[in-house]
Amino acid sequence: MKNQLSKFLGKTAWALEAPLFFLFLADIRRNKMITEHNGYEYKNNTIDYFMNAVIDASLAMQNLINSAEEFGLGICPISMIRNHLEEVKRMCHLPEGVFPIAGLSVGWPDENNEVSIRLPMKVVFHEDFYNDKDMIKQIGHYDKTIECVKPIPKSKQRHVNVYGFNKKNTWSENISRQMSLTERKEFKKWLKSHGFNLD
Ligand SMILES: Cc1cc2nc3c(=O)[nH]c(=O)nc-3n(C[C@H](O)[C@H](O)[C@H](O)COP(=O)(O)O)c2cc1C
């Protein structure tokens, strides 16, 4: 299965070199089957229950991540799997109402990297009221820290084919570049063709 999957993943094929590769499935099918089996009409093929299913799968993934890391294993979540939903669906016999939110590589790490420096708490945590007054300033500090401690290598600059190489190779520059081009344009259409009404 991993060999087949790695053929679809192209540049991300390295993710399948790990001994284990999990797919985390958002599943609205199960409750639909239960409801209909008990003689009721299923009326929650909605965006809200779609979100519940995605949250359930995300929490399961995070739990596996925590447990794996507790044992000294390394992990890497892989969204790239969503670029190949049709192939994955066929390969893994995914019925309508079931799709992989992400993959997860799990294996013994070759090397022990430092944990990446995370965004400052001031940016991601809001006490009582949402407040992004200083957000851009804080991100500026964060960019400087990353530049000093672990600069983003040129090879990881996003969309150089569109924007060229940029001297300002900061974290926020890279995120901005990534966010400036739409990814997975076909995702919603695919979901709708696969049992998710998203009402
Ligand atoms: C849900 C999710 C999906 C991701 N998908 C991919 C992916 O498809 N390809 C990739 O190279 N990195 C992907 N990443 C990023 C890596 O898994 C990892 O987070 C990144 O290398 C930075 O890790 P660090 O912040 O712990 O250093 C994803 C991360 C998350 C949380």
The ligand as an ORCA input file, in Angstrom:
! r2SCAN-3c Opt
* xyz 0 1
  C      -2.216     18.727      9.490
  C      -0.825     18.936      8.950
  C      -0.532     18.548      7.650
  C       0.747     18.705      7.124
  N       1.028     18.291      5.847
  C       2.275     18.368      5.349
  C       2.586     17.892      4.043
  O       1.734     17.391      3.311
  N       3.863     17.999      3.605
  C       4.845     18.529      4.401
  O       5.989     18.575      3.970
  N       4.579     18.988      5.628
  C       3.331     18.911      6.118
  N       3.036     19.386      7.385
  C       4.111     19.993      8.158
  C       4.939     18.949      8.842
  O       4.194     17.867      9.277
  C       5.622     19.560     10.039
  O       4.634     20.123     10.832
  C       6.622     20.556      9.587
  O       7.674     19.855      9.011
  C       7.130     21.437     10.733
  O       7.294     20.729     11.881
  P       7.734     21.487     13.177
  O       6.851     22.699     13.264
  O       7.488     20.540     14.306
  O       9.159     21.797     12.989
  C       1.766     19.257      7.925
  C       1.469     19.642      9.234
  C       0.201     19.496      9.755
  C      -0.065     19.911     11.175
*
